[in-house]
Amino acid sequence: MVEVNQAFLRSVRGGLKMARMALAFMATVTFGVGKSHEAYLTLAIIELVINFLFFLLYLLHLQRVLSFLFWPLADAFNSLVAALFLFIAGLCGIIKKAIPEDLIGGVFFLILCALCIADAVFLLKNITFNRPPTSRDIIHR
């Protein structure tokens, strides 16, 4: 039986995941409406889908069922790699600014980059390698 992690919805990391999904959706719509390069749209969709899957993983406590991978570290790695790609694509969109959608989407990407870095910082701060997890760590997972 899968139970919903209500504490994750109210946590900072849960809020960051929801904000990342909302901004990735807005970037997807922005790049989808305009005649932007397909790479921008693809990056926005990938960010939305992967972030949604990690959101479901933590919301439904699936990290306990799928214990073959250390999910917080995988999530932190994903956040850092996504931040790098979003930063590069955001700068390209802002510098190019051939159409207004590129400029708006580039701003969304740079904000997403900042949220990815914040998410990675919260994750890496709470990862416990050599010490037993505290009750604070368990709530935020």
Secondary structure as the mmCIF struct_conf table of DSSP 4:
data_model
#
loop_
_struct_conf.conf_type_id
_struct_conf.id
_struct_conf.beg_label_comp_id
_struct_conf.beg_label_asym_id
_struct_conf.beg_label_seq_id
_struct_conf.end_label_comp_id
_struct_conf.end_label_asym_id
_struct_conf.end_label_seq_id
HELX_RH_AL_P HELX_RH_AL_P1 GLN A 6 ARG A 10
BEND BEND1 SER A 11 SER A 11
HELX_RH_AL_P HELX_RH_AL_P2 VAL A 12 VAL A 33
TURN_TY1_P TURN_TY1_P1 GLY A 34 LYS A 35
HELX_RH_AL_P HELX_RH_AL_P3 GLU A 38 LEU A 59
TURN_TY1_P TURN_TY1_P2 LEU A 60 HIS A 61
HELX_RH_AL_P HELX_RH_AL_P4 LEU A 62 VAL A 65
TURN_TY1_P TURN_TY1_P3 SER A 67 PHE A 68
BEND BEND2 LEU A 69 LEU A 69
HELX_RH_AL_P HELX_RH_AL_P5 TRP A 71 LYS A 96
BEND BEND3 ALA A 98 ILE A 99
HELX_RH_AL_P HELX_RH_AL_P6 PRO A 100 ASN A 126
BEND BEND4 PHE A 129 ARG A 131
HELX_LH_PP_P HELX_LH_PP_P1 PRO A 132 THR A 134
HELX_RH_AL_P HELX_RH_AL_P7 SER A 135 HIS A 140
#
